[in-house]
Amino acid sequence: MGVCGSGKTTVAEKLSKEIHCFYRDADNFHSEENKKKMASGYPLTDEDRIPWLLTIYGYIKSLSDSNTPGIVTCSALKRKYRDILVFGEDALRKEHGALENGCPVLFVYLKGSSTLISARLKERKGHFMLPQLLQSQIDILEEPGEFERHVTVDIDCSVDTIVSSIIKHIK
């Protein structure tokens, strides 16, 4: 998880090869409308994201139900988005109590400075997410909290170092 340009795809591709598991990029779950909106320079709203997140949850749930390990890259910028990825529609209906029986998800937060990420985005070619949308993601980012199953990894190093760090945390 992390803002656009944090290296989610690059890290996930390498990690999936290292640990021999399935990998899917959440960008592939976006509707054409969402992709067009972002390509036009407009940030997505919660209303845009919820159907997308529920679709990703369905994929995660299918992996969980078949006891198949996998990696899904997703910005997962807010706690409520991460709750949807773990609990599906139950997260939308939850009262103030705790949710139970969610999918066994470990969030890997790829954390870096806005300067580093902005520089990376300027180098990225052929992606529908425009670099000028980075600030809108930074503005709504809620870093994972103590009650979320997560690990935070600094991205100001090589991809190999990042992947090694993640592997140490999951073993």
N, C-alpha and C positions, 0 to 999 in steps of 0.2 A: 504494500500500500504506500501511497505517497502522491505528491502533486505531479503534474505532467513534467516530464523531463528528469525525474528522479532516478531513472534507470530500471523501472519495473520490468519492462520487456527483456532488456538485455540480461539482467540478473536472472530472471525466471527461465529464460532459454538455457542459460549455462547451468543453473541449478538443476533443472529437470533432467539434463543429460548426466550430471554428476550423480544424482540419486535415483535415476531410472524411474521416473514417474511421468504421468500425463501433465501437460501444460496447455492452458487456454488463456488467451488475452481477453480481458473484459471488453476491450474496444470492439471485439467481434460480436458482442451481444447488443451493441447500440442499434437503435432503430435508424433508418435512413434520415428521419426527421432530426434526430439528435445530432447526427454527423453533419448534416447541412447547417444546423444552427451554430455549431462550434466552428465550422469552416467559414461561416459568415462573421465570426468574431463575437458571437453572443454566448455568454456562459449559460450552462444548464441550470435550471431551477430544481428544487426538490420534486416538483411535479413531473419534470422530465426524467429525473433519475430513478424514482421509485419503481416504475415498470421494468427498467433496465436492471436494477438491483434484484428484483424478484426473479427475473429470468436467470441471473447469475446464481441466485440461491437455489433455483431448481437444478442447475447443473451440479453445484456443490452437494446438494442433497442426494443426487443420483450417485455421485462418487461415494458419499458416506454410506448410503444404503447397500452398495455393492462392496464395501470395505476396500475401496480402491484409493490409494493415495494420489494426490494431484496438487497442482499449483495453478492458481488463478490470479492473474494480475488485475488489480482494481485500485482506483484512487482511494476509495473508502474514506473520504475526507472527514466525515462526521461520525460521531458515536452511533447515531441512529442509523446511518448507512451500514455500519459494521454489524449492528444488531440485526438488520434485515438479512445480511449475508449469512448470519448464524441461525436465526430463528424464522426467517421468512415472514409471512403475513402476521404471525403472532407478534412480531415486533411492532407492527402498526397498531395493534389493538391492546398492547400492554398497558396495564394500569401502573401505578407507581411501584408495584412489587417486582421481584426478580423474575426473569424468564428462565424456563427450565427445558432440558432435553433438546438443545440445539445441536447443530452439526459441529464436529470437533475441528474447529478452525483455529490455526495459529496465524495471527497477523504479523507480517514482517514489515515494519515501518522503515522505509528507506528515507533517512533524514539528511538534509543538506541545506546549505545556505542558499538564499534566493539568488545571490550573485553567481554561485556555481551552477545552479539549475538553469538560470537565465542564459548563461553562456552555452550550456549544453543544448538548450532549445534552439538557439540561433544556428547551431550546426546541423540540426535535424532537418531532413528533407522528406517531403512526400507524406506528411502526416496531417490529418484533418484538424487536429488541435492546434490553433494558432498560438505562437509564443506570447502574444499580448494577453492571453487568457490566464497566464500563470498567476498574476496578482489576484485574480478573482478566486483561484483555488487556495492560495495562501491565506486570503482573508477569511475563508470559511473553515480552514483546517482545524480540526480538534485532534490533538495528538492523543494516542491511546493512553488510557488511564490505568490505574493500578488494578482495577477489577476486570480488565480485558486481558485475554490470553494473547500476549504479544512479545515481540522482541524488537528493539530499536537498533538499527545499524547505520553507522555514519557512512555516507557515500563519497566522502572526500578521499578515496583510495581506489585501487584497481578493482575491476570486476572480480578477478580471482580472489582477492582479499575479502571482498564482500561475501562472495559465495562460501568461502571457507568459514567465515564468521557465522553465517547462517547454519551451515552444516554442524558446527560445534554446538549451536543452541538446540538443534532438533535431535541430536543423538543422545 
